[in-house]
Amino acid sequence: MRSVALGLILSAVSVPCLAQTVLKSEPLILAPYEIVLVQDASCPPGKVLKVTGAIRGLHRRKVCVSLASEQASLATATP
């Protein structure tokens, strides 16, 4: 019984974590290997910019990727 209850709790907690927030602007500070999605004009319509943080001395990796509407929610970024 405990394992069933634990499974239900873990599944309820993990589902909201699957959604990725899409920011309106790229953050100034980004941890190494942290990934953020940014909605800006550098990518064609229907795609967002995927920015991956880098270690000191290297440039961030930026790639345009497409997202399904159920995978992401639009949010505002505070610079």
QUIQUIKA-V424978 format. One record per backbone hydrogen bond with DSSP energy under -0.5 kcal/mol. NH is the residue of the N-H (numbers start at 1). CO is the residue of the C=O. E is the energy in kcal/mol with one decimal. If there is no record, write none. Layout:
nh & co & e
NH & CO & E
NH & CO & E
//
This chain:
nh & co & e
5 & 1 & -2.1
6 & 2 & -2.7
7 & 3 & -2.2
8 & 4 & -2.1
9 & 5 & -2.1
10 & 6 & -2.5
11 & 7 & -2.1
12 & 8 & -1.9
13 & 9 & -1.8
14 & 10 & -2.2
15 & 11 & -1.4
16 & 12 & -0.6
17 & 13 & -0.6
18 & 14 & -0.5
18 & 15 & -1.4
19 & 16 & -0.9
20 & 71 & -2.4
22 & 73 & -2.8
23 & 21 & -0.6
23 & 37 & -3.3
30 & 28 & -0.5
33 & 53 & -2.2
34 & 31 & -2.0
36 & 51 & -2.4
37 & 21 & -0.7
38 & 49 & -2.9
39 & 23 & -3.1
40 & 38 & -0.9
43 & 40 & -0.9
47 & 44 & -1.6
48 & 65 & -3.2
49 & 38 & -3.0
50 & 48 & -0.5
50 & 63 & -3.8
51 & 36 & -2.9
51 & 49 & -0.7
52 & 61 & -2.6
53 & 34 & -2.8
58 & 55 & -1.9
61 & 52 & -1.9
62 & 60 & -0.5
63 & 50 & -2.0
65 & 48 & -3.0
67 & 46 & -0.7
71 & 68 & -1.7
72 & 68 & -0.7
73 & 20 & -1.3
75 & 22 & -2.5
79 & 77 & -0.7
//
